[in-house]
Structures are given as C-alpha cells and as structure tokens.
Amino acid sequence: MKPNDLRKISTEELRKKQTDSTQELFNLKFQLHTGRLENTSKLKSLRKNIARINTILTESKAGGASK
C-alpha cells in the first residue's frame, strides 16, 4: 500500500491494519519454518507495509503533539 493512501486512513484503522499485518506476518513465518510457504516474497512486502504503517502512526503522533 502506498504511503499517501495510508495517510488518508484514520489512526484507528491504521492500528487495526497494523495488528492484522503483524498477525499475518507471524502466520507466514510459521509457514516458512514448517516448509509450507511457497511465495517467500510476501514476507518482504508485508514487513515493508508494517514499517510504512508504523512510520505514518509516528508521524501522526508527532504532528498531533506539535499542534
């Protein structure tokens, strides 16, 4: 997901996406270690999406505190 799209979403929805993505990442890692994961590129893209969400959440905290 693009950062500009994430900035348009409310913080509650971002937190929900963050928890869902973290749970999905756990499931993918579990599949990887048990040998059932075929598409390993999903791990990298999911980690990047989680990082983007965390960055947007941090930006919104910093922006809210300075205003």
C-alpha positions, 0 to 999 in steps of 0.5 A, spaced: 500 500 500 502 506 498 504 511 503 499 517 501 493 512 501 495 510 508 495 517 510 488 518 508 486 512 513 484 514 520 489 512 526 484 507 528 484 503 522 491 504 521 492 500 528 487 495 526 491 494 519 497 494 523 495 488 528 492 484 522 499 485 518 503 483 524 498 477 525 499 475 518 506 476 518 507 471 524 502 466 520 507 466 514 513 465 518 510 459 521 509 457 514 516 458 512 519 454 518 514 448 517 516 448 509 509 450 507 510 457 504 511 457 497 511 465 495 517 467 500 516 474 497 510 476 501 514 476 507 518 482 504 512 486 502 508 485 508 514 487 513 515 493 508 507 495 509 508 494 517 514 499 517 510 504 512 504 503 517 508 504 523 512 510 520 505 514 518 502 512 526 509 516 528 508 521 524 501 522 526 503 522 533 508 527 532 504 532 528 498 531 533 503 533 539 506 539 535 499 542 534 
